[in-house]
Amino acid sequence: MTAQTDTSRTPDLLYSQAEEDLRSAVRSLLTDRCDAPTVIARSESGTPYDPQLWKALATGIGAAGLLVPEKLGGQGATHREAAVVLEELGRSAAPAPYLTSSVVATETLLALGAEDGPVAGLLAELAAGRKVAVLAVPFSAASADPAAVSATLDGTLGPVADAAAADVLLVPTTDGLYAVATDAAGVAVEPLVPLDLTRPLADVTLTGATGTRLADATAARVAVDRGLLAGAGLLASEQLGLAEWCLTETVRHTKERHQFNRPVGSFQSLKHRMAQLWLEVVSARAAARNAADALATGSPDTPLAVAVAQAYCSRVAVRAAEECVQLHGGIGMTWEHPAHLYLKRAKADSIAYGTAGRHRESVAGLMELPAP
């Protein structure tokens, strides 16, 4: 499937049958191999990623190649399908380098437009799940900034999400974009202690490293900006899945938890809080789906759709996670309950690929309104 630009098209916010089938497959896999106790145990061990889970997701289901054209070994799908995968990963707080590798790095490479050579070869490796690539920019970056690394591949970048799990780093420099193997001479990946233990961060230091030049400086900036735009747009779907889990789990708990011989969820004040949260989650779904649809169709309104989605979904995800912790009472404060995983993921996601404040400024600029 090839995305077509259509300026008159009405956004489609509904899920197709194919997308629902994909959701069922991903959810079934995560239910079997990525339940809350497993995620907590792996996160506390310092090695959150399960290679077998990634293999099943990337190659068994074929999720790693959703955005890659069929002629390069991918699925030839769109951002709508990738968004569904991210919703389920957010719902499980699953530790997997999907957003960073299968979305951001893949989109960056696709923007270079090469049908053969090293770019096409790397895309085929990513689509097959044989390699993981990460764009070597700070996780908070919202646009390209090659100033940190010189043309001789010297410099320090960070914190870079999923760098420790990557086989290849896509490094923007003052001279262009380079593909650098993480095990190459002159490459040091130093793990950091992140807030969100399910998405490791690391500093990357290059000291005269060697790599393959993929694009010149101008093309590199355009490609990196496209990758980060797609990352921000589909991050909204991860935040949506996270918020949906928090709401569903909170409603379930308040139905089962009793005080004064009645479910705590029957208390009017809690009903109102959960009803308000439900309204916000529904609105977040519309914003996230609009961003995914805009990316999939190449809409000229994509930057606006992405900025709106991030400005709104970041806040909703954090609020849903906070309500989940609070309305679970004492058990929500424990390490044994997964609520803390969702709160940390929501907080970390809220500054990824640009803060909500930065995206609000983007909305103001795009709509020629006074900045907030």
C-alpha positions as CSV (number, residue, x, y, z in Angstrom):
1,M,0.0,0.0,0.0
2,T,1.3,3.4,-0.9
3,A,0.3,6.6,1.0
4,Q,-1.4,9.2,-1.3
5,T,-1.7,12.9,-0.5
6,D,-5.3,14.0,-0.6
7,T,-6.1,17.5,0.5
8,S,-9.8,17.0,0.4
9,R,-10.0,13.7,2.2
10,T,-11.9,13.5,5.5
11,P,-9.8,11.8,8.3
12,D,-10.9,8.2,9.0
13,L,-10.8,7.7,12.8
14,L,-12.4,4.3,12.8
15,Y,-10.4,1.0,12.9
16,S,-10.6,-1.3,9.9
17,Q,-11.1,-5.1,10.2
18,A,-7.5,-5.7,9.3
19,E,-6.4,-3.3,12.1
20,E,-8.6,-5.1,14.6
21,D,-7.2,-8.4,13.5
22,L,-3.7,-7.0,14.0
23,R,-4.7,-5.7,17.4
24,S,-6.0,-9.2,18.4
25,A,-2.7,-10.8,17.4
26,V,-0.5,-8.3,19.2
27,R,-2.7,-8.4,22.3
28,S,-2.6,-12.2,22.4
29,L,1.1,-12.2,22.2
30,L,1.6,-9.6,24.9
31,T,-0.9,-11.4,27.2
32,D,1.1,-14.6,26.9
33,R,4.6,-13.2,27.1
34,C,4.4,-9.7,28.6
35,D,2.1,-9.8,31.6
36,A,2.6,-7.3,34.5
37,P,4.7,-9.6,36.8
38,T,7.0,-10.4,33.9
39,V,7.5,-6.7,33.0
40,I,8.2,-5.8,36.6
41,A,10.7,-8.6,37.1
42,R,12.6,-7.8,33.9
43,S,12.6,-4.1,34.5
44,E,14.0,-4.6,38.0
45,S,16.7,-6.9,36.6
46,G,18.1,-4.1,34.5
47,T,17.5,-6.0,31.2
48,P,13.9,-5.2,30.3
49,Y,14.0,-6.4,26.8
50,D,13.0,-10.0,26.0
51,P,14.7,-11.1,22.7
52,Q,12.1,-13.8,22.2
53,L,9.3,-11.4,22.6
54,W,10.8,-9.0,20.1
55,K,11.4,-11.9,17.7
56,A,7.8,-12.9,17.9
57,L,6.5,-9.4,17.5
58,A,8.9,-8.3,14.8
59,T,9.1,-11.5,12.7
60,G,6.2,-13.7,13.8
61,I,3.6,-11.0,13.5
62,G,5.6,-9.0,11.1
63,A,5.2,-5.7,13.0
64,A,8.7,-4.5,12.5
65,G,8.2,-4.1,8.7
66,L,4.7,-2.5,8.7
67,L,6.0,0.8,7.3
68,V,8.5,-0.8,4.9
69,P,7.4,-1.3,1.3
70,E,6.9,-4.9,0.1
71,K,9.7,-4.6,-2.4
72,L,12.2,-4.1,0.5
73,G,10.8,-7.1,2.4
74,G,8.3,-5.2,4.5
75,Q,4.5,-5.4,4.9
76,G,3.7,-2.3,2.9
77,A,1.2,-1.1,5.5
78,T,0.7,2.4,6.9
79,H,1.1,4.4,10.1
80,R,-2.5,3.4,11.0
81,E,-1.4,-0.2,11.5
82,A,1.7,0.8,13.3
83,A,-0.4,2.9,15.6
84,V,-2.5,-0.1,16.6
85,V,0.7,-2.0,17.5
86,L,1.8,0.9,19.7
87,E,-1.6,1.1,21.4
88,E,-1.2,-2.5,22.5
89,L,2.4,-1.9,23.6
90,G,1.3,1.0,25.6
91,R,-1.5,-1.0,27.1
92,S,1.0,-3.5,28.3
93,A,3.8,-1.1,29.1
94,A,5.8,-3.5,27.0
95,P,9.6,-3.1,26.9
96,A,10.3,-3.3,23.1
97,P,12.2,-1.0,20.8
98,Y,9.3,-0.7,18.4
99,L,8.8,3.1,18.5
100,T,12.5,3.9,18.2
101,S,13.4,1.3,15.6
102,S,10.3,0.3,13.6
103,V,8.9,3.9,13.5
104,V,11.5,6.6,14.0
105,A,14.6,5.0,12.5
106,T,12.5,3.3,9.7
107,E,10.8,6.6,8.8
108,T,14.1,8.4,8.8
109,L,15.5,5.8,6.3
110,L,12.4,5.8,4.2
111,A,12.7,9.6,3.8
112,L,16.0,9.1,2.0
113,G,14.0,7.5,-0.8
114,A,16.7,5.0,-1.8
115,E,15.6,1.8,-3.5
116,D,19.0,0.1,-3.4
117,G,22.3,0.5,-1.7
118,P,23.0,0.7,2.1
119,V,19.7,2.4,2.9
120,A,17.6,-0.3,1.2
121,G,19.7,-3.0,2.7
122,L,19.3,-1.6,6.2
123,L,15.5,-1.2,5.8
124,A,15.3,-4.9,4.7
125,E,17.2,-5.9,7.8
126,L,14.9,-3.9,10.1
127,A,11.8,-5.2,8.4
128,A,12.9,-8.8,8.9
129,G,13.6,-8.1,12.6
130,R,17.3,-9.1,12.1
131,K,18.5,-5.7,13.3
132,V,17.4,-2.9,15.6
133,A,18.3,0.7,14.6
134,V,18.0,3.8,16.7
135,L,18.2,7.4,15.6
136,A,21.0,8.8,17.8
137,V,19.3,12.0,19.1
138,P,18.1,12.9,22.6
139,F,14.8,11.2,23.4
140,S,13.4,14.7,24.0
141,A,14.4,16.0,20.6
142,A,11.6,17.4,18.4
143,S,13.8,18.4,15.4
144,A,17.2,17.6,13.9
145,D,20.3,19.1,15.5
146,P,23.5,17.7,14.0
147,A,25.8,20.1,15.9
148,A,26.7,17.6,18.6
149,V,28.6,15.3,16.3
150,S,31.3,16.4,13.8
151,A,31.9,15.1,10.3
152,T,34.6,12.8,11.8
153,L,32.1,11.1,14.0
154,D,33.3,12.6,17.2
155,G,31.0,13.7,19.9
156,T,28.5,12.7,22.6
157,L,24.8,12.3,22.2
158,G,22.2,11.5,24.8
159,P,20.1,10.4,26.4
160,V,19.3,8.2,23.5
161,A,16.3,5.8,24.0
162,D,17.0,2.1,23.3
163,A,20.6,2.7,22.3
164,A,21.7,-0.3,24.4
165,A,19.4,-2.5,22.4
166,A,20.4,-1.2,19.0
167,D,22.6,-2.9,16.5
168,V,22.9,0.2,14.4
169,L,22.9,3.9,15.3
170,L,21.7,6.5,12.7
171,V,23.9,9.5,13.6
172,P,23.1,13.0,12.3
173,T,26.4,15.0,11.9
174,T,27.4,18.3,10.4
175,D,28.3,16.4,7.3
176,G,25.2,14.2,6.9
177,L,23.6,11.0,8.2
178,Y,25.7,8.0,9.1
179,A,24.9,4.4,10.0
180,V,27.3,3.3,12.7
181,A,27.3,-0.2,14.2
182,T,27.2,-0.1,18.0
183,D,30.0,-2.7,18.2
184,A,32.3,-0.7,16.0
185,A,35.6,0.7,17.3
186,G,35.2,4.2,18.8
187,V,31.6,3.7,19.9
188,A,30.7,3.7,23.6
189,V,27.2,3.2,24.8
190,E,26.9,4.1,28.5
191,P,23.5,3.1,30.1
192,L,21.8,5.6,32.3
193,V,19.3,5.2,35.1
194,P,15.9,6.2,33.5
195,L,12.7,7.1,35.1
196,D,10.9,4.6,32.9
197,L,12.7,1.3,33.4
198,T,10.9,-0.2,30.5
199,R,12.6,2.1,28.0
200,P,16.3,2.3,28.7
201,L,18.3,5.4,28.0
202,A,22.0,5.7,27.3
203,D,24.7,8.2,26.4
204,V,26.4,7.5,23.1
205,T,30.0,8.7,22.8
206,L,31.8,8.5,19.4
207,T,35.5,8.8,19.1
208,G,36.6,8.8,15.5
209,A,34.2,6.0,14.8
210,T,33.6,4.6,11.3
211,G,30.3,4.4,9.6
212,T,28.5,4.4,6.3
213,R,27.4,7.8,5.0
214,L,23.7,7.5,4.0
215,A,22.9,11.1,3.1
216,D,24.3,14.6,2.9
217,A,23.5,17.3,5.5
218,T,20.4,18.7,3.7
219,A,18.8,15.4,3.1
220,A,19.7,14.2,6.6
221,R,17.9,17.1,8.2
222,V,14.8,16.5,6.2
223,A,14.9,12.7,7.0
224,V,15.5,13.2,10.7
225,D,12.7,15.7,11.0
226,R,10.4,13.2,9.2
227,G,11.4,10.4,11.6
228,L,10.8,12.6,14.6
229,L,7.5,13.8,13.3
230,A,6.3,10.2,12.8
231,G,7.7,9.3,16.3
232,A,5.7,12.1,18.0
233,G,2.6,11.3,16.0
234,L,2.6,7.6,16.8
235,L,3.8,8.1,20.4
236,A,0.2,9.5,20.9
237,S,-1.1,6.0,20.2
238,E,1.2,4.5,22.8
239,Q,-0.1,7.1,25.3
240,L,-3.6,6.3,24.3
241,G,-3.1,2.6,25.0
242,L,-1.5,3.4,28.3
243,A,-4.4,5.7,29.3
244,E,-7.0,3.1,28.3
245,W,-5.4,0.4,30.5
246,C,-5.2,2.8,33.5
247,L,-8.9,3.7,33.1
248,T,-10.1,0.1,32.6
249,E,-8.0,-1.2,35.5
250,T,-9.2,1.6,37.8
251,V,-12.9,0.9,36.9
252,R,-12.4,-2.8,37.6
253,H,-10.7,-2.2,40.9
254,T,-13.3,0.3,42.2
255,K,-16.1,-2.2,41.3
256,E,-14.4,-4.9,43.4
257,R,-13.1,-2.9,46.3
258,H,-15.7,-2.4,49.0
259,Q,-16.0,0.2,51.8
260,F,-19.0,0.6,54.1
261,N,-20.4,-2.5,52.5
262,R,-20.6,-1.1,49.0
263,P,-18.2,-0.8,46.0
264,V,-16.1,2.3,46.2
265,G,-16.8,2.9,42.5
266,S,-20.4,3.6,43.5
267,F,-19.4,6.7,45.4
268,Q,-20.5,9.8,43.4
269,S,-17.2,11.7,43.6
270,L,-15.3,8.7,42.2
271,K,-17.9,8.2,39.5
272,H,-17.4,11.8,38.4
273,R,-13.7,11.4,38.3
274,M,-13.8,8.3,36.2
275,A,-16.4,9.7,33.9
276,Q,-14.3,12.8,33.3
277,L,-11.3,10.6,32.6
278,W,-13.3,8.5,30.2
279,L,-14.3,11.6,28.2
280,E,-10.6,12.6,28.0
281,V,-9.5,9.2,26.9
282,V,-12.1,9.2,24.1
283,S,-10.9,12.6,23.0
284,A,-7.3,11.3,23.1
285,R,-8.3,8.4,20.9
286,A,-9.7,10.8,18.3
287,A,-6.5,12.9,18.4
288,A,-4.2,9.9,18.2
289,R,-6.1,8.3,15.3
290,N,-6.2,11.6,13.4
291,A,-2.4,11.9,13.7
292,A,-1.9,8.3,12.5
293,D,-4.3,8.8,9.6
294,A,-2.6,12.1,8.6
295,L,0.8,10.4,8.6
296,A,-0.6,7.4,6.6
297,T,-2.2,9.5,3.9
298,G,0.6,12.2,3.7
299,S,-1.9,14.9,4.6
300,P,-0.6,18.5,4.4
301,D,-2.1,18.9,7.9
302,T,0.2,16.3,9.4
303,P,2.4,18.7,11.4
304,L,-0.8,20.2,12.9
305,A,-2.4,16.8,13.6
306,V,0.8,15.5,15.3
307,A,1.2,18.7,17.4
308,V,-2.4,18.5,18.6
309,A,-2.2,14.8,19.4
310,Q,1.0,15.2,21.4
311,A,-0.2,18.4,23.2
312,Y,-3.3,16.6,24.3
313,C,-2.4,12.9,24.7
314,S,0.6,13.6,26.9
315,R,-1.5,15.2,29.5
316,V,-4.2,12.6,29.4
317,A,-1.8,9.7,29.8
318,V,-0.2,11.3,32.8
319,R,-3.5,12.1,34.4
320,A,-4.9,8.6,33.8
321,A,-1.8,7.1,35.4
322,E,-2.0,9.4,38.4
323,E,-5.7,8.6,38.9
324,C,-4.9,4.9,38.6
325,V,-2.3,5.1,41.3
326,Q,-4.5,7.2,43.6
327,L,-7.8,5.3,43.2
328,H,-6.1,2.0,43.8
329,G,-5.3,3.3,47.3
330,G,-2.5,1.7,49.2
331,I,-1.9,-1.1,46.7
332,G,-1.4,1.4,43.9
333,M,1.7,2.6,45.8
334,T,3.4,-0.7,45.9
335,W,6.1,-2.1,43.6
336,E,4.1,-5.3,43.1
337,H,1.2,-3.5,41.4
338,P,2.0,-2.4,37.8
339,A,0.5,1.1,38.3
340,H,3.9,2.6,38.8
341,L,5.1,1.3,35.4
342,Y,2.4,3.2,33.7
343,L,3.0,6.4,35.7
344,K,6.7,6.3,34.9
345,R,6.0,5.5,31.2
346,A,3.5,8.4,31.0
347,K,5.8,10.8,32.6
348,A,8.8,9.8,30.4
349,D,6.6,9.9,27.3
350,S,5.4,13.4,28.1
351,I,8.8,14.9,27.2
352,A,9.6,12.5,24.4
353,Y,9.9,14.1,20.9
354,G,9.0,17.5,22.2
355,T,7.1,18.5,25.3
356,A,3.4,19.3,25.3
357,G,4.3,22.9,25.7
358,R,6.5,22.8,22.6
359,H,3.7,21.2,20.6
360,R,1.3,23.8,21.8
361,E,3.6,26.4,20.4
362,S,3.7,24.5,17.2
363,V,-0.1,24.6,17.0
364,A,-0.1,28.3,17.6
365,G,2.5,28.9,14.9
366,L,0.7,26.7,12.4
367,M,-2.6,28.3,13.1
368,E,-1.1,31.9,13.3
369,L,-2.4,32.3,16.9
370,P,-0.7,33.9,19.8
371,A,1.6,31.5,21.5
372,P,0.5,30.2,24.9
